[in-house]
Amino acid sequence: SFTRQLAVFNDLALGAGKKSSFSDGDTWRVSIADKDEVVNFTYQGMQSYHGHAVVAIGFTTTRMTQNGVAPVTGNFLYDVKRHMVTSVHSVGEEDMPSLGGVRNTTVDITLQ
């Protein structure tokens, strides 16, 4: 759902915002108790996005749902100076109670 996609976007911003600097080999984890979710992050390097230096970060997340564990993996760009996520690519499972189970989803969000 769109709500879930935005929630992942916000979770990534929260996790990236926890770091004040990034170095090769950095990994960290954020637990989001109210969603029964854990997000693991991996620093992947620096890139340029619309003329700004941004940090490339990989992530995996798992959360418990009525159908069991729902994993999501992907990567995103984070603008450290502006403290914002500029783009996200994710692939994962999403509960679809109306369809009687889980479906695989791919999400790409890019801010202009």
Phi and psi in degrees as GROMACS dihedral restraints (atoms count N, CA, C in turn):
[ dihedral_restraints ]
;  ai    aj    ak    al  type     phi  dphi    fc
    3     4     5     6     1   -62.9    20    10
    4     5     6     7     1   -36.3    20    10
    6     7     8     9     1   -60.8    20    10
    7     8     9    10     1   -44.8    20    10
    9    10    11    12     1   -64.4    20    10
   10    11    12    13     1   -40.6    20    10
   12    13    14    15     1   -62.2    20    10
   13    14    15    16     1   -42.4    20    10
   15    16    17    18     1   -67.9    20    10
   16    17    18    19     1   -34.1    20    10
   18    19    20    21     1   -63.3    20    10
   19    20    21    22     1   -42.5    20    10
   21    22    23    24     1   -62.6    20    10
   22    23    24    25     1   -44.2    20    10
   24    25    26    27     1   -55.2    20    10
   25    26    27    28     1   -47.3    20    10
   27    28    29    30     1   -66.0    20    10
   28    29    30    31     1   -38.2    20    10
   30    31    32    33     1   -63.5    20    10
   31    32    33    34     1   -37.9    20    10
   33    34    35    36     1   -67.0    20    10
   34    35    36    37     1   -42.1    20    10
   36    37    38    39     1   -61.7    20    10
   37    38    39    40     1   -41.7    20    10
   39    40    41    42     1   -59.9    20    10
   40    41    42    43     1   -47.7    20    10
   42    43    44    45     1   -66.3    20    10
   43    44    45    46     1   -42.9    20    10
   45    46    47    48     1   -66.6    20    10
   46    47    48    49     1   -37.1    20    10
   48    49    50    51     1   -66.7    20    10
   49    50    51    52     1   -16.6    20    10
   51    52    53    54     1   -73.0    20    10
   52    53    54    55     1   -17.9    20    10
   54    55    56    57     1   -99.7    20    10
   55    56    57    58     1   134.9    20    10
   57    58    59    60     1   -96.3    20    10
   58    59    60    61     1   -19.6    20    10
   60    61    62    63     1  -149.7    20    10
   61    62    63    64     1   159.6    20    10
   63    64    65    66     1  -129.3    20    10
   64    65    66    67     1   138.1    20    10
   66    67    68    69     1  -138.8    20    10
   67    68    69    70     1   156.4    20    10
   69    70    71    72     1   -52.0    20    10
   70    71    72    73     1   133.7    20    10
   72    73    74    75     1    87.7    20    10
   73    74    75    76     1    -4.0    20    10
   75    76    77    78     1   -63.2    20    10
   76    77    78    79     1   132.9    20    10
   78    79    80    81     1  -136.9    20    10
   79    80    81    82     1   148.1    20    10
   81    82    83    84     1  -156.7    20    10
   82    83    84    85     1   167.5    20    10
   84    85    86    87     1  -135.5    20    10
   85    86    87    88     1   143.3    20    10
   87    88    89    90     1  -127.3    20    10
   88    89    90    91     1   129.4    20    10
   90    91    92    93     1  -100.2    20    10
   91    92    93    94     1   132.7    20    10
   93    94    95    96     1  -116.6    20    10
   94    95    96    97     1    93.7    20    10
   96    97    98    99     1   -61.3    20    10
   97    98    99   100     1   -41.0    20    10
   99   100   101   102     1   -70.2    20    10
  100   101   102   103     1   -12.0    20    10
  102   103   104   105     1  -111.5    20    10
  103   104   105   106     1     1.4    20    10
  105   106   107   108     1    51.8    20    10
  106   107   108   109     1    51.0    20    10
  108   109   110   111     1  -132.3    20    10
  109   110   111   112     1   144.6    20    10
  111   112   113   114     1  -125.5    20    10
  112   113   114   115     1   133.6    20    10
  114   115   116   117     1  -118.8    20    10
  115   116   117   118     1   125.4    20    10
  117   118   119   120     1  -103.2    20    10
  118   119   120   121     1   134.5    20    10
  120   121   122   123     1  -119.6    20    10
  121   122   123   124     1   147.4    20    10
  123   124   125   126     1  -137.0    20    10
  124   125   126   127     1   123.6    20    10
  126   127   128   129     1   -68.3    20    10
  127   128   129   130     1   131.3    20    10
  129   130   131   132     1  -116.2    20    10
  130   131   132   133     1    -3.9    20    10
  132   133   134   135     1   125.8    20    10
  133   134   135   136     1  -175.4    20    10
  135   136   137   138     1  -104.0    20    10
  136   137   138   139     1   149.1    20    10
  138   139   140   141     1  -142.2    20    10
  139   140   141   142     1   172.0    20    10
  141   142   143   144     1  -109.1    20    10
  142   143   144   145     1   136.4    20    10
  144   145   146   147     1  -136.8    20    10
  145   146   147   148     1   111.0    20    10
  147   148   149   150     1    51.1    20    10
  148   149   150   151     1    41.5    20    10
  150   151   152   153     1    82.6    20    10
  151   152   153   154     1     2.1    20    10
  153   154   155   156     1  -109.6    20    10
  154   155   156   157     1   143.2    20    10
  156   157   158   159     1   -75.5    20    10
  157   158   159   160     1   127.3    20    10
  159   160   161   162     1  -128.9    20    10
  160   161   162   163     1   159.2    20    10
  162   163   164   165     1   -97.7    20    10
  163   164   165   166     1   131.3    20    10
  165   166   167   168     1   -92.7    20    10
  166   167   168   169     1   127.8    20    10
  168   169   170   171     1  -132.6    20    10
  169   170   171   172     1   132.6    20    10
  171   172   173   174     1   -93.9    20    10
  172   173   174   175     1   155.0    20    10
  174   175   176   177     1  -148.6    20    10
  175   176   177   178     1   154.8    20    10
  177   178   179   180     1  -135.2    20    10
  178   179   180   181     1   143.9    20    10
  180   181   182   183     1  -140.2    20    10
  181   182   183   184     1   146.7    20    10
  183   184   185   186     1  -132.8    20    10
  184   185   186   187     1   141.2    20    10
  186   187   188   189     1  -142.0    20    10
  187   188   189   190     1   151.3    20    10
  189   190   191   192     1   -86.4    20    10
  190   191   192   193     1   134.4    20    10
  192   193   194   195     1  -129.2    20    10
  193   194   195   196     1   178.5    20    10
  195   196   197   198     1   -64.5    20    10
  196   197   198   199     1   -19.8    20    10
  198   199   200   201     1  -102.0    20    10
  199   200   201   202     1    10.6    20    10
  201   202   203   204     1   108.7    20    10
  202   203   204   205     1  -155.4    20    10
  204   205   206   207     1   -75.6    20    10
  205   206   207   208     1   132.9    20    10
  207   208   209   210     1  -117.7    20    10
  208   209   210   211     1    98.7    20    10
  210   211   212   213     1   -83.1    20    10
  211   212   213   214     1   148.8    20    10
  213   214   215   216     1  -137.4    20    10
  214   215   216   217     1   135.2    20    10
  216   217   218   219     1  -128.6    20    10
  217   218   219   220     1   159.9    20    10
  219   220   221   222     1   166.3    20    10
  220   221   222   223     1  -160.1    20    10
  222   223   224   225     1  -148.4    20    10
  223   224   225   226     1   161.9    20    10
  225   226   227   228     1  -153.6    20    10
  226   227   228   229     1   163.2    20    10
  228   229   230   231     1  -109.2    20    10
  229   230   231   232     1   137.0    20    10
  231   232   233   234     1  -127.7    20    10
  232   233   234   235     1   123.6    20    10
  234   235   236   237     1   -87.1    20    10
  235   236   237   238     1   107.2    20    10
  237   238   239   240     1   -66.5    20    10
  238   239   240   241     1   -41.2    20    10
  240   241   242   243     1   -65.0    20    10
  241   242   243   244     1   -38.9    20    10
  243   244   245   246     1   -92.7    20    10
  244   245   246   247     1    -6.9    20    10
  246   247   248   249     1    54.6    20    10
  247   248   249   250     1    52.3    20    10
  249   250   251   252     1  -147.8    20    10
  250   251   252   253     1   148.7    20    10
  252   253   254   255     1   -80.0    20    10
  253   254   255   256     1   130.6    20    10
  255   256   257   258     1  -102.8    20    10
  256   257   258   259     1   -25.4    20    10
  258   259   260   261     1  -159.0    20    10
  259   260   261   262     1   152.9    20    10
  261   262   263   264     1  -139.9    20    10
  262   263   264   265     1   137.9    20    10
  264   265   266   267     1  -126.1    20    10
  265   266   267   268     1   123.9    20    10
  267   268   269   270     1  -140.5    20    10
  268   269   270   271     1   151.3    20    10
  270   271   272   273     1  -133.5    20    10
  271   272   273   274     1   131.3    20    10
  273   274   275   276     1  -170.7    20    10
  274   275   276   277     1  -172.0    20    10
  276   277   278   279     1  -105.9    20    10
  277   278   279   280     1   143.6    20    10
  279   280   281   282     1  -134.7    20    10
  280   281   282   283     1   134.6    20    10
  282   283   284   285     1   -63.1    20    10
  283   284   285   286     1   134.1    20    10
  285   286   287   288     1  -131.6    20    10
  286   287   288   289     1    75.4    20    10
  288   289   290   291     1   -55.5    20    10
  289   290   291   292     1   -35.0    20    10
  291   292   293   294     1   -66.9    20    10
  292   293   294   295     1   -22.1    20    10
  294   295   296   297     1  -101.0    20    10
  295   296   297   298     1    -0.6    20    10
  297   298   299   300     1    79.4    20    10
  298   299   300   301     1    28.9    20    10
  300   301   302   303     1   171.0    20    10
  301   302   303   304     1  -137.9    20    10
  303   304   305   306     1  -123.9    20    10
  304   305   306   307     1   146.9    20    10
  306   307   308   309     1  -131.0    20    10
  307   308   309   310     1   153.6    20    10
  309   310   311   312     1   -84.5    20    10
  310   311   312   313     1   134.6    20    10
  312   313   314   315     1  -130.9    20    10
  313   314   315   316     1   147.8    20    10
  315   316   317   318     1  -119.3    20    10
  316   317   318   319     1   132.1    20    10
  318   319   320   321     1  -127.4    20    10
  319   320   321   322     1   131.3    20    10
  321   322   323   324     1  -127.4    20    10
  322   323   324   325     1   120.2    20    10
  324   325   326   327     1  -125.0    20    10
  325   326   327   328     1   126.4    20    10
  327   328   329   330     1  -132.5    20    10
  328   329   330   331     1   125.2    20    10
  330   331   332   333     1   -83.1    20    10
  331   332   333   334     1   144.7    20    10
